[in-house]
Amino acid sequence: MSRAPLIRALLTFLILGGALFFAVSTPAKLGLDLRGGTQIVLEASDSPTTKANAESTDRAIGVLNRRVDSLGVAEANVSRSGERRIIIELPGLQDPREAVEVIGRTAQLTFHSVLGAEAPPATPTPTPSPTKAADPTKERVINDESGQPIKIGPAALTGEDVTDASGGYDPQQGLTWFVNVDFSGPGGTKWKNLTAKAACAQPGDPTRRVAIVLDNEVISSPQVVQEVGCNVGMTGGQTQITGDFDQQSAQELGTLIKGGALPVPVEVIEQRTVGPTLGEEAIEASAKAGIIGLILTGLFIIVVYRLVGFLATVALACYALISYAVLVALNATLTLPGLAGFVLAIGMAIDANVLVFERAREEYAASPKRGLASAVPRGFQGAWSAIIDSNVTTLLSAGLLFFLASGAVRGFGVTLTVGVLASMVSALIISRVLVEWAVRRSFVMKRPRLTGLANIGRIRTWLTERNPNLMKRSKLWLGISAALLVVAIAGIAIRGLNFGVEFTGGRLIEYSMSKPVDVNDARAAVADAGFPRAVVQTSNNDNISVRTSQLTPTDEDRIRAELGKVGGDVQEIRDELIGPSLGDELRLKALIALGVALLAQMVYLAIRFRWMFGVAAMLTMFHDIVLVVGLFAWLGKSIDGVFLAAALTIIGRSVNDVVVVFDRIRELWAAHPKVPFAESANTAVLQTVPRTINTGLGAMFILGALTILGGDSLTDFAMALLVGLVVGTYSSGLTSPPLAIALQSKWPSRPPRVKSRMPEAVARKRAQRSSSGAVV
């Protein structure tokens, strides 16, 4: 007896044991869109003295970590993305205004000698913005804290010379607030030299002053006290910043200075805030959809494949356990799209099982005397090529999401990758162990019909008896696809694409109301607040979303107040801010991701099969994507990052179906090279219809549950995938094979020289029927 079954059984035990350990012992790491909180993305830019690169950004992260600590947010996280971007996650923080104020400020703290007073200009000179800092290494004119222009010299010290700072007050001075500043060793020496030079001027002379500049504003320009001697300077490495401070401003300034000066200016380019209730609803909805979808998928596969279907359902439950365990073991952050990907992969996980079971049915039908114990292993072996090819194409799409997408959508790529790999483990190892064990039981061997593998199924039987020549009408199917493309492209041209704030830049805020509000009343309220061109929409939960250009806190307060007049108590449950440059970048990345996905799939199929298969598959993918995009254009639904995840999944799923058909075409073509290519293509389509329908229905149960129960966050995502699945099921049989036939007719090529994995009896029967003029 071969050792392979024993090895697979041992491997199954180890995999499930390890998965159970991690699932029980390691809690899931939820993203901010599921547990609530604020995410702020900063982008560094070059300063006159420092270039924004990985090194300076890492130093900025050290500064920001201390500032974040001062906010008192538990489990906050600051990390670098690329060379210039910094991602700050603040769980539980629902009002990001204070965080943005403290974190986003450049805090370029410098100390300058005052070279003299200047006459006020006829036209006031605007103060440079913090993000466009003036060059601190040069002399310049700046207004002091009282608004009078003074000329200051190059910076003698910077915030990097400061080791500590804190607000304080002196009760003997009438509770006057100030800021204590401690300098480093070199910083103390620089401070001594600066004050030593200033002390040589006479009292009242402007040059006796020292200007302390924060973010291009003079916060204090005190004179050096008379006790300091000329060319002696202040010693001790400490000073006090005095000015018009109250307790709050002194403590805030102390926090910023203590946090240190950022080595490069930073700008908020993205900000997202999600209320905890929204995340809880998404988790609950996804859990319900996953459970309902898993039950329906399990019942369906049991009805179709009986005993082996039941064992596959057990393996499917093991798949869910393995996927979850891998995610928590990798410490992957589970985001909302990632959660949807986890649920979706459950429906996709039956794909490999269906391929194997359909192949085992063929093997048993070809040689019933050899029994199921022989047919099942041959079914796993025969389906191996199609399983690998279809999963590789899905992994290509998932990899593109990981490398080209960002934020929560990137998490979808991670969970989809884990799901694909886990589904292969559950189907090719766990399911095989269970099924091979079951078909070797004497009770089952005497009753092969219990397994669901003793016949080829009703659909396959009907197709075999009727034997329709679908490819005879290739031009009709291509004409239908072309007509659908025209309708879709017309929708894109006429209605346009409703790009979400993620791709256009701007602000999207979602409010919940204490009473229902008509969308027209909400639009009028937002117009009264001064934003007549804002996009105002309602959701399935009667919430109101407002999308417009950048909003200041004052603008937001006005909108909230006006909505409160018609909706009662108003609560902000979601807030997204995307800078225009980031929106352009994300939109470009989305187009690149789609283009690279199509090209990568075509190249893979061209290498794995033939160039004509790659071109036919690419055109089919393009067909599927355009139809879904066109539908969203006609319906006016948002095209955003989550839609990008759906689009790339559709590409992977479309190729998944096409690969199974092309794999069978190649097999039939190689086995019988003298048979016309169109006949081989027609036979391949008829033979793979049961697999396509069965796997499609399995995924449809999941997507249907997500569409109905997923709420606003997942409904559009699930609907895009559902439509893509329906379109892909059609195109895999009635678009891609006719395209391959047309290409083969235009540029003929020889059949591939590969060893046929077709059951011998099936091959002989097919050859006999083909020679008599029948198409099987």
N, C-alpha and C positions, 0 to 999 in steps of 0.2 A: 504493500500500500504506500502511496506517495506521502511524503512528509508535509507536502504543501497544505492540506487541510488542517493539520495539527498546528502548523506555524501560523496560519491565518486565525485559528481559534485563540491561540496564545496572544497574538497581536491584538485581537479584538478585546480580550480581557484587559490587557495593559492599557489600551487606548481609553476604554470606558472607565477603568479605575482611575486613571490620571485625570480624565475630564471631570469625573464626579468630585474628585478631591479639590480641583481648582474652582469648580462651580460653587461648592459649599463653603470653601475657606476664603475665597477672594471676592470682595464686593465689586460690583460693576462701577466703573468710572463714568459718570454721566456728564455730558456736555452742558453748557449753560442754557442751550435751547430746551433742555429737558428738566433741569433743576432750577432754572431761573437765575438771573444775574445780568451782569453787564460785561461786554467784551469791547475793548478799545484797541484799535490798531493805529500805531503811530508810524510815520515815515520820517527818517532823518534826512537832512539835506546838508550840503557843504556849508561850513562857516568860513570866514576870511582866513582863519588860522588852522582849521582842521577839516580834513576830507572825510565825508561820511562813507565808511567802509565797515567791514565786519569787526575790526578791532575797536573803532570808536563807538560803534553801536553796542558792542559788548560792555564797554565802559559806561555807556548811557544806561544799560540795563541794571548795572550795579547801583547807579544813582536812583533809578526808578524803583528798584526793590525797596530802598529805604523810604521813599516817598509813599509807596503803597502800604508799607508797614504802619506809617503814621495814620492811615485811614482806618485801621482797626478791622479790616475785612479778613475773615477767616478763610484759609485755603486759597488765598490769592496766588496767581501764577503770572510770572513775567518771562517771556521767551522771545528769542529772535527768529524771524522768518526771512530767509534770504540774507542779503548783506545790510539792507537799510531799514527793514521793517521790524517793529516790536509789537508783539501781541500781549495784551494785559487782560487777564480774566479775573473778574471780581464776583464770585458767587454770592447770591443773595442781595446784591446792591441794586436797588430799583430806581434810585434817583442818581444818575451819573453826573449831575452838574458839578458837584463838589469835587468828584474824582477827576473830571476833565480839567477843572480849574487848577488843581494841585499837580496832577500828573503831566498835563500837556504843556505847562508853562516851561519855556526854555530855561529860565533862571540863569541867564548869563550874568553872573555877579563879577564885577570888576571894580578896582580901586584906582583912582586917577588923581594926579596933581592938578590943581586949578591954575591955569596960566593967566587968568584975568577975566574981568567982566567984559561983556560985549553989549553994544547998543542994540536995542530991540529992532528987528527987521521991519520994513514996511509991510511985508506980507508974511504972516507966521509960517514958519517951516514945519511941516508935519513931522511928527516923531516916527522914526522907522518902526515897522511892525516887528514883533519878536521873531517871526519866522524869517525876516529879512534883516538880520542883525547888521549894524554898522561895524566897520572894521575897528576893533579895539586897539590895534597896534598903531593907529594914526591919530593925530590931533584932530579935534572936531569941536563944533559949537553945539551945545545942548542946553535945554532949559533946566534950571535947578528946581528944587521942590516947590519954590514959590513962583515959578513961571518965568524967572529972569534968565536971559541967555548968558552962559558962561563958556569960556574956552577951556577945554581940558586936554591934558597930554595923553600919551599912550598909557595903556593899562600897566600899572606897576605890580598889581596882584590880581589873581583870579579866584574864583570859587574853589579851585583845586587846592589853594593854599589854606583853606579853612577846614579845621578839624571838628568844630562843634559850634553850635549857635542855639540860643534859647531866649524866649521872651522873659522879661522880669520887670519888677517895679521897685521903687524906693519909697516906703511909707513916709520918710522924712521930707520927701519932695512932693508930697501931695498926690501919691499914687500915680506918679508919672511913669509911663511904660517905656521901655527901651529894649534893645536886643543885645545880649552879650555875645561876642564873637571871639572864638579861640583860634589862633593860627598854628600851623605846623612849624617845625623848626625853621626851614627855609622861608616859610611865610612870615614868621616873626621877624626875621632879618630884613625882608623886603618892606614890612610895615615900619620898622625902625628907620630905614633909609628914607622912606616916603615922608614920614612925619618930621624927620630931621631937617630935610630941605625946606618943608613948609614952615617950620618954626623960625626960619631966618627972616621971614617977612614980618612987618609991623602989625600989631593988632588992628583989625578992621580992614587990612589989605586983603583983597579977594584971593591973592596967591597964598595966603596962610590957610586956606581951606583945603580939604580933601573931599573929592566927590566920590560917593559910593553909588555905583550904577547897577541896577537890576533890570534886565530886559529892556535896555535902552532908555530907562527912566532913572533920573537921579532921585534916590529915596532919601538921601541925606547928604549934606555937604558942610559938615561942621568945621569950625576953625580949630586948629590945634591949640590946646590950652597954653597959657603963658608959662606954666611950670616946666614945659618942655623946652630945653635949650636948643639953640641953633646948632646944627650939625651933630646933635646928640640923639634926638628922636625918642619915641616912646618904646620902652622895653617891657619885657614880661610876656610878649606874645599874645596879648589880649587887648580888646577894646570894646567900647559900647557904641552902638548905632542909636542915635537919638533922633527924634523927629515927632511928627504929629501922629503918634501911635495910640491906639486903644488896645485893650487886652487881646481882642480877636486878631487884629492886624499884626501885632507884635508876635503873637504865637504862630501865626501863619507864616510870617517872614522867617521866623526862627526855624520852622519846619523845612521850608524851602532851602535855606542856607545850609542847614545841617544835612539835608539830603544831598547836598553838593550841587555844583553847577553841571548841567549837561554839557558834554564836550562838543556836541553839535546840536543845532536847532531841530526841533521835531514838530510835526503837524499831525493833527488827528485826521486820518483819511477814512476811517470806518469806525462806526460805533453801533453796537447792537444791545438792546435791553429786552429781556423776556421775563414776564411775570411768572412766578412759580406755578400758578394755577394752569397757565397755558401748557407748561411742560407736563404737569400731572395729567391733564386731559389727553395729551398726545400719547403718553405712556399707557394710560388706560385703554385708549382707543386702539393702539397698536397691539396691546396684549389681547384684547377681545378679538380683533381681526386675525391675529396669529392663531389663537385657539380655535376659532370657528373655521378658519381656512384649513388648519391642520386636520380637524375632525372631518370636514367635507372631503378633503383630499384623500384622507385615509379610507373613508367609506367608499369613495369612488374607485380607488385602486383595489379595494377588497372585492367590490362587485365585479370588476373587470377580470382580476387575476386570482380571486378566491384565496386559497391558502398562501400562495407565495405573495399575494397582495397584502395579506395580513402581516406576514413576516417583513415585507418591505416597509409597512407602516411602523412596525417596531423599530426597524433600522432608521426610519425617518425621525422618530422621536430621539433616537440616539444621535442622529445628525444634529438636531437642535441642541442637545446637551454638549456635543463636541464643539459646535460653533461658538456657543456662549462661553465655554471653558477657555477656548483659544483666545477669545477677545479679552477676557479678564486676565488671563495669564500674560498676555502681551501688554497689559495696562493700557489698552486702546480706549480712547474716549468715545463713548456711544452717543452719537448725535441723533437728531430727529431723522434726517435722511438715512443715517446709518441704521437706525431702528427699522425704518421701512425696508432697507436692503436686507436686514436680518430676516424680517417676516417674508419678504419676497423670495428669498433664497430657499425657503421651505418648499414653496410651490415648484421652484426650479429643480429641487433636489431629486424629484421622482424621475427626472429625465433619463438618468443613467439606468435606473431600474427598468423603465419601460423599454429602453433599447435592448437590454439584456433579455427581458422576458419575451419580447417579440422575436428576438433571434432564437431563443430556446424553443419557442413554439415552432419555428421553421425547422429546427434541427429534429424535433420530435416527430413532426409531420413527415419529414424525409425518411427517418429511420425509427419507426415506433418500436420495433423489436429490440432495439438497443436500450430502450427505456429512458426514463427521465434522469436517472443517475448519470447517464452519459450525455443527454441533451443539455442539461443545465451548465456543466463546465464548458461545453462547446459554445453555448450561448454567450457566456461571459467572454470567452476568447474571441468569438466572432464580432462582438460589439465593441471590443477594446479600441479599435481604430477610430470609430465614429465618436466614442466617448471622449477620447483624447482630443481629437480635432475640435469638437464642439466646445469643450471646456477651455481649450487654449484661446479660442476666439473670444470667449467671454472674459477670460483673464486679461486679454489685451485691452479691452474696454475698461475694465476695472483699474488696470495699471495707468491708463491715460487719465482717469479721474484722479488718481492719487498724485500724479506728477504735474498735471496741468490745472486742476481745480484747486480750490482753497477752502478753508473753513470747514463748515459742516458737510459740504458736498464731498470733500476729500474723505471724510469719515465713511460715506457711502461706499467709496471705492475700497476702503479697508474691509468693511463687513461683507461686501460682495466677493472680494477675493477669498476671505476666510470661508464664506459660504460655499463657494465653488469647490475649494479644496476639501472641505469637510464632507460635501455631498459625494465626492469621489471615494472618500474613505468609507462612508456609510454604505454606498452601493457596491463597491468592488471588494470590500473586506467583510464588513459586518453582515450586509445582506447576503453575501455569498456563503458565509459560514452558516447562517440560519437556513437558507434555502437548500444548500447541499445536504445539510444534516436531515432536513425534513423529508426530502425525496428519497433518502436511503432507508427510511422506516418501512418496514414490511407492510404496515397498514396503508401507507400512502402508495407504495408500489403496486398494491393490488387495486387501488382506486385512483388512477392517475387523473381522472376528471376533477377530483377535489383540488388539485393544484392550480387549475386554470391554465395549464400549459398543454393539455391534451388535444387542443384544437387551435386553429389559427384565429379564432374569434369571428363574430358575426359580420363585422365590417369587412374584414379581409376575405371571408367566404363569399360575401355578396359581390365584392369587387372581382374576385377570381371567376365567379360564375358569369357575371355580366361582361367583364373584361373590356371596359370602355376605352376607346382610343382618344384620350384627352389631348395628346400632343398633335392630333390631326387638326385641332382647332387652335394651334399656337398663335396664329395671327389674331384670332378673336380675343384670347386672353391678354395678349400684349396691347390690343386696342382698348380693352377695358382699363388696363393699368394706365395707359396714356391719357384716357379721358379723365380718370381720377386725378392724375397729376395736373391736368389743365385746371380742374376745379380748385385744387389745393393752391396752385400758383396764383390763380385769380384771387383767391381769398387773401393771400399775402400781398398782392399788388393793390387790391381795392381797399381792404380793411387795414392793412399794415400790421406790423408786429407790435404787440403791447409789451415792450421790454420793461421788466421790473426795475425797481430802484437799484438793484445790484448791478445792472448793466448800463444804467443811464446816469447814476449819481443822483443825489438828492436825499430827501427825508421821507420815511414811511412810518407813520404812527398809527397804531390800532388802539381804539378806545372801546371799553365796555360801558354800557349805559344802564341806569337803574330802571328805565322803561323803554319800550320799543320806539324806534325813531325811523320815520320814512326817509329814504335816501335823498329825496328832493329837499326835505326840510334840513337834512344834514348838510347838503351842498349849499343851501342858502345861508346856513349858519357860518360855514367856513368862508363863504364869500363876504359876509358881514364882518368877519375878522380881518379882511383885507387880502384874501387869497381866492379870487374868483376863478382862477385857472387851475386850482388844485384838483387832483383826481380823487373823488370821494366815492367810496363803494361800501356796500354792506357784505357781511359774511353770513355763513349758515347759522352762526350763533347770535345773529342780530347785532354783531359788533360793527363799528364804523372804522374804516381805515382811510387815512388822509395821506396822499402822496403829493409832494411838491418839491420845490427847490430847497436850498438850505434854509433852516429855520433858526432864529435866535431863541433863547429862552423866553424873551418877551413875546415873540410871535406865537410860540407854543402856548403860553398862558392865555393869550387872546383867543386862540382857537378853542382851547379847553373851556374857557368861559362862555363862548357863544354856543358851543355844543351843549353845555350844561343848561342853557335856557330852554332847549327842546328835549333834552334827554335826561334831565335830573342829575343824579350823582354820576360823575364821569371819572373813570379810572383808566389809566394808561397801562395796557398789558403787553405792548410790544413797541419797540422803538428801534428803527434802523437808520443809520446815517452813513451814506457812501459818498466819498468825495468824487468830483467829476473825473479827475484823472484816473482814479481807481476803477470807476465804472467803465471808462473806455478800455482800460487794461483788461478787466474781467471779460468784457464783451469780445475783445480780440482773442483772448485765451479760449473762450468758448468756441469761436469759429475755428481756431487752430486745432482744438481738441477734436472737433467733429471731422475736420479735414484729415488730420493724422489718423483718426480711427478708421475712416474709410480706406485710406491708403495702406495702413498697416494690415488690415484684414485682407485687402486685395493681394498684397505682397505675400502674405502667409499662404493664402489659398493657391496663388500662382505657383509657389514653390512646392506646396504639399500636393497639389493636383496638377492642373494645367493653367496656362495663362487665360484661356477662355473661361474657365471656371471662376478665376479671380475677378475678371471683368464683369461676368454675369452676376456674381455675388455683390460686387461694389454697386452696380446699377440697381440691384434689388434693394440694397441697404439705402441708397439714395432715395429710391421710390418710397420705402417705408417711412423714412424720416420726413420727407417733404409732405406726405399725406398727414402725418400727425401735426406737423407745424402748421399746415394749411387749416386743419380743423381748429387748432387753437386760435389762429388768426380770425376765422369766421366767428368763433365764439367770444372773441375779445379777451381770452384768458392770458394771464401773465407768462412771459418767457423770462425765466430767471435761472439761478444756479441749480435749483432743484429740478427744473425742467431739463437742464443740461445733463444731470444724472440720469433722468429718465431716457433722454435721447441716446446717450451712450449705451444704456442698458438695452434699448430697442435694437441698436446696431449689433450688440453682442448676441442678443436673442435671435435676431433675424439670421445672422450667420450660423448660429447654432442649428436652426432648422434647415438652412440651405446645405450645410455641411453633411448632414445625415443623408439628404437626397443625393448630393454629389458623390458621397462615398459609395452609395449603392449603385449609382450610374457607372462609376469607375470600375466597380467590382463586376457588374454585368458586362460592361464593354470589354474588359480584359478577358473574361471567361469565354465570350463569344464575339470575337472581333469581326466576323463576317456579317453579323446582324446589323442592320442600319442603326446609326446612333440614335435617331428619334425613337425607335422601338425600345432600345435600352433605357432611354430617358423615361418613356411612358411606363415601362414596367417598374422602374425605380420609384416613380411617384406613387403608383398603385400599392407597391409593397411598403412604402413608408407612411402612407396615410394613417394607419392605426396609431403608429408612434406619434405622429404630429398632433392628431386629435387628442390622444390620451394625455400627452404632456401639456398640451395647450389648455385642456380643461383643468388639469391640476393647478396650473398657475392662475387660471381665471378665477378659481374659487378664492384664492388668496387676494387677488387684486379686486375682485368684487367686494369682498369683506372690507378691504382698505378703503375702497371708494365710498361705501355706505357708512362705515364706522370711523373712518380716519379723521374726520373733521377737516377744517379749512387747511390745516398744515399738510395733510397728506392726500386730500381728495384729488387735486389736480395732478399730483404726481402719479397716483394710482390710475387715474383715468387715462393719462398719457400712455402708461405702460399697457393698460388694458386694450386701448385702441391699437397700439403698436403690436400687441400680441395677435389680435384678430387679423390685422393687415399682414403681419409676418407669416401667419399660418396660410393665408391665401397666396402670398407671393412666393413662398418656398416651393409650392407645387405648381402654380400656374403663371409665375413670372420668371423665376430664375431658370427652370428647365427650358422654356421656350427661347429665352435669351441665349442659353448655351447652344441650343439647336441652331439658332440663327448664326451664331459665331462659327460653329463647326461647319455649317453649310457654306459660309462665305470664305473661311480659311480652314480647309480640311486638315486634320492631323491624324496620326496613327493612334490606335488604341494603346493604352499603357501596358507595359510588361510587368504586371504584378501578379502574385499568386492569389488566385481567387479563394475567398473564405466562404463561398457559397456552399451549402450542403450539396453533396454529390448527387443525391436523388433529385433535388430541386433543379440542379443544373441540367441533368439528363432530360428531365421532364420538359424543361424550358426549351432545350434544343430541339426536342421532338416536335413540340407545338409550334415553334418558330419555323421549322422546315415545312410545316403544313400550311403556313400562312397566317397562323393565329398569333396574337400578341398577348403575352402573359406578363 
